[in-house]
Amino acid sequence: MEFYRRKKNVVTVRHGSDDEIVALVEIISPGNKSGRGAMRAFLEKAAFLLNKRIHMLVVDLFPPGRRDPNGIHGAIWEFVSEDGYRLPKRKPLTAVSYECNLGVRAYVEHFAVGEALVDMPLFLEPGGCVEVPLEKTYQRAFAEVPKRWRDALIGGNKP
């Protein structure tokens, strides 16, 4: 699991005038969920960023586990707001965009394996966002994977 913790899975967006972080995109890795300490560290980081009014887009392509039984958004939301959240059973994967202003607003999309990812907002300021084309980005990145590994991942079938 240490391998996954060292992998870069965050894109940081900074303001052009003062280099302050305004938003980030985080792709959840198995390392984020590998143990109680790793999950706690991730939740503390998310809470810190949201408290500093740094907008986040979090994409979790891994099914919920014992540390996040209601998905990554459920874990984050419970940690930062103490409100509960229930994950839809048939759509266990999550993309969630957090918009920070006086409070935090979450825009949550759930999906299942095999479904296309939806475009998600990445807020750069309250009320102002850009669309992140998740499916298009995934397809473009997957096309660059060597054919041998693409075939291994999809069982020899073409996507």
Secondary structure as UniProt FT lines:
FT   HELIX           2..6
FT   STRAND          10..14
FT   TURN            16..18
FT   STRAND          21..27
FT   HELIX           30..33
FT   HELIX           36..51
FT   TURN            52..53
FT   STRAND          55..60
FT   TURN            66..67
FT   TURN            69..70
FT   HELIX           71..81
FT   TURN            89..90
FT   STRAND          93..100
FT   STRAND          104..111
FT   TURN            113..114
FT   STRAND          120..125
FT   TURN            126..127
FT   STRAND          128..132
FT   HELIX           134..143
FT   HELIX           147..153
FT   TURN            154..156
//
